[in-house]
């Protein structure tokens, strides 16, 4: 999405990438990014959690207005309510964790 964001920005439309993959986002460097330490697929929070979803949306919109440098990556202060871990198939776990 970061590469698409750059093209959209060139057309004069501000963008914000909302990410749950900080390492990849830091490498791609979209114009503005908001990182949430949430499980993949839950970028705006749990399904039905309107309060968290609204807060994430407000943080993203605020970033459009307040970002003063290109490639900014902001860590959202929100916490996922329960512990989560990377869940890989047993055969790939050792190999993936080495990367």
C-alpha angles and dihedrals in degrees: 000000000000092000091049089049090058092054092047090049090053087059088057099258115126116229139192123196114212107207141187092182106072097175094054093043091051090054097047094043103204114198092262128004136183114200121205120187091223129127115276111273093030100083094145096036133260120343110271094016095126094171094057092041091052092047092051091049092049091049090051093049091046089054090058089060102037104038108112101178135050117252095024115168115196123193109221113226093225121117128210106243097231133035116267134184139190105275111205128166109267093246093058101034098090093044095047095047091056091060 
